[in-house]
Amino acid sequence: MALPRLTAKKKFSELTEQEILALAISGEEDDARIYMSIASRLQENFPHSARVFMEMAQEELEHKRRLEELYKRKFGDIIPLIRKEDVAGFVRHAAEWLLPEFDIERARRLALVMELETYRFYRRAAQRAKDPEVGKLLEWLAEQERHHESLAAKLELEYVDADARLEEQEAARRLFALQVVQPGLMGLMDGAVSSVAPIFAAAIATQDSWQTFLVGAAMSVGSGISMGIAEAMSDDGELTGRGHPMIRGLSSGIMTTLGGLGFTWPFLIPDFRTAFIVALVMVVLELLLIAWIRYRFMDTPFSRAMLQIVVGGLVVLAVGLFIGGA
């Protein structure tokens, strides 16, 4: 026989002073562990900001210590486990450790929301406190939470100097290149280079704009689906740091499709000769774009990118034209 699920929550107005203190103790511990977890996730690429969050975690642990001391003086050593999810009115946030990507700005936004919610909790709790000593501590904690944003700013001034910010900006750029640009670029290259030969072979063989468009559209969409699935299944990003597989798969698949459609759409032009010339121009423009992206985001020398992409793409184009005219 299945046990009944207990979904009822207690209203904040129904909590006793003892329960409020117990809730505050568990809340401070949870917040400290979240800050330490954030620091751990930021440590490798953003060590200076990670130190800021470790300092904030230590502040929360100090609050927890003071709350426990007061609780034990008032109510004894046994502290019941009461969490925010047991009380109506608290916002449920996505667990930090479940988020596939977690950059500095997301971490700071989460911290700001956490501190604001905790500040409001302490303010309301202090207003309801009947014991002067409990009320005084809760008021003090409310002020501490209200100033946590300035504490973070102070800590950043102390630990995150100009050089450190430049280091973190460079790390963020490299992460963006690894997680988003690289799979997207691979897809664009696949769509723009690999699709050239069959599409232009079909154009030369059929001498028909509409038939060529159908071949190109089917080739582009099919390649995009295949490339997206392959990229998403290549690894989960846990060890390689290449980001969430779904993001990489979508980036790669969409860019593969766009790469092929870039020189397929001109064949919607009824006049075959005009469509063919516009499609050739689009091939050259796409190859130049890919070379620039490799130069801009992947630290590839521009001359090497031009040689690898543009020359290689034109060779593939020539192969397609040759086979189509055979």
KAUR-V234147 format. One record per residue. N is the residue number from 1. RES is the residue in one letter. SS is DSSP state (H for helix, E for strand, L for the rest). Layout:
N|RES|SS, N|RES|SS
//
This chain:
1|M|L, 2|A|L, 3|L|L, 4|P|L, 5|R|L, 6|L|L, 7|T|L, 8|A|L, 9|K|L, 10|K|E, 11|K|L, 12|F|H, 13|S|H, 14|E|H, 15|L|L, 16|T|L, 17|E|H, 18|Q|H, 19|E|H, 20|I|H, 21|L|H, 22|A|H, 23|L|H, 24|A|H, 25|I|H, 26|S|H, 27|G|H, 28|E|H, 29|E|H, 30|D|H, 31|D|H, 32|A|H, 33|R|H, 34|I|H, 35|Y|H, 36|M|H, 37|S|H, 38|I|H, 39|A|H, 40|S|H, 41|R|H, 42|L|H, 43|Q|H, 44|E|L, 45|N|L, 46|F|L, 47|P|H, 48|H|H, 49|S|H, 50|A|H, 51|R|H, 52|V|H, 53|F|H, 54|M|H, 55|E|H, 56|M|H, 57|A|H, 58|Q|H, 59|E|H, 60|E|H, 61|L|H, 62|E|H, 63|H|H, 64|K|H, 65|R|H, 66|R|H, 67|L|H, 68|E|H, 69|E|H, 70|L|H, 71|Y|H, 72|K|H, 73|R|H, 74|K|H, 75|F|H, 76|G|L, 77|D|L, 78|I|L, 79|I|L, 80|P|L, 81|L|L, 82|I|L, 83|R|L, 84|K|H, 85|E|H, 86|D|H, 87|V|E, 88|A|L, 89|G|L, 90|F|L, 91|V|L, 92|R|L, 93|H|L, 94|A|L, 95|A|L, 96|E|H, 97|W|H, 98|L|H, 99|L|L, 100|P|L, 101|E|L, 102|F|L, 103|D|L, 104|I|H, 105|E|H, 106|R|H, 107|A|H, 108|R|H, 109|R|H, 110|L|H, 111|A|H, 112|L|H, 113|V|H, 114|M|H, 115|E|H, 116|L|H, 117|E|H, 118|T|H, 119|Y|H, 120|R|H, 121|F|H, 122|Y|H, 123|R|H, 124|R|H, 125|A|H, 126|A|H, 127|Q|H, 128|R|H, 129|A|L, 130|K|L, 131|D|L, 132|P|H, 133|E|H, 134|V|H, 135|G|H, 136|K|H, 137|L|H, 138|L|H, 139|E|H, 140|W|H, 141|L|H, 142|A|H, 143|E|H, 144|Q|H, 145|E|H, 146|R|H, 147|H|L, 148|H|H, 149|E|H, 150|S|H, 151|L|H, 152|A|H, 153|A|H, 154|K|H, 155|L|H, 156|E|H, 157|L|H, 158|E|H, 159|Y|H, 160|V|L, 161|D|L, 162|A|H, 163|D|H, 164|A|H, 165|R|H, 166|L|H, 167|E|H, 168|E|H, 169|Q|H, 170|E|H, 171|A|H, 172|A|H, 173|R|H, 174|R|H, 175|L|H, 176|F|H, 177|A|H, 178|L|H, 179|Q|H, 180|V|H, 181|V|H, 182|Q|H, 183|P|H, 184|G|H, 185|L|H, 186|M|H, 187|G|H, 188|L|H, 189|M|H, 190|D|H, 191|G|H, 192|A|H, 193|V|H, 194|S|H, 195|S|H, 196|V|H, 197|A|H, 198|P|H, 199|I|H, 200|F|H, 201|A|H, 202|A|H, 203|A|H, 204|I|H, 205|A|H, 206|T|H, 207|Q|L, 208|D|L, 209|S|H, 210|W|H, 211|Q|H, 212|T|H, 213|F|H, 214|L|H, 215|V|H, 216|G|H, 217|A|H, 218|A|H, 219|M|H, 220|S|H, 221|V|H, 222|G|H, 223|S|H, 224|G|H, 225|I|H, 226|S|H, 227|M|H, 228|G|H, 229|I|H, 230|A|H, 231|E|H, 232|A|H, 233|M|H, 234|S|H, 235|D|L, 236|D|L, 237|G|L, 238|E|L, 239|L|L, 240|T|L, 241|G|L, 242|R|L, 243|G|L, 244|H|L, 245|P|H, 246|M|H, 247|I|H, 248|R|H, 249|G|H, 250|L|H, 251|S|H, 252|S|H, 253|G|H, 254|I|H, 255|M|H, 256|T|H, 257|T|H, 258|L|H, 259|G|H, 260|G|H, 261|L|H, 262|G|L, 263|F|L, 264|T|L, 265|W|H, 266|P|H, 267|F|H, 268|L|H, 269|I|L, 270|P|L, 271|D|L, 272|F|H, 273|R|H, 274|T|H, 275|A|H, 276|F|H, 277|I|H, 278|V|H, 279|A|H, 280|L|H, 281|V|H, 282|M|H, 283|V|H, 284|V|H, 285|L|H, 286|E|H, 287|L|H, 288|L|H, 289|L|H, 290|I|H, 291|A|H, 292|W|H, 293|I|H, 294|R|H, 295|Y|H, 296|R|H, 297|F|H, 298|M|L, 299|D|L, 300|T|L, 301|P|L, 302|F|H, 303|S|H, 304|R|H, 305|A|H, 306|M|H, 307|L|H, 308|Q|H, 309|I|H, 310|V|H, 311|V|H, 312|G|H, 313|G|H, 314|L|H, 315|V|H, 316|V|H, 317|L|H, 318|A|H, 319|V|H, 320|G|H, 321|L|H, 322|F|H, 323|I|H, 324|G|H, 325|G|L, 326|A|L
//
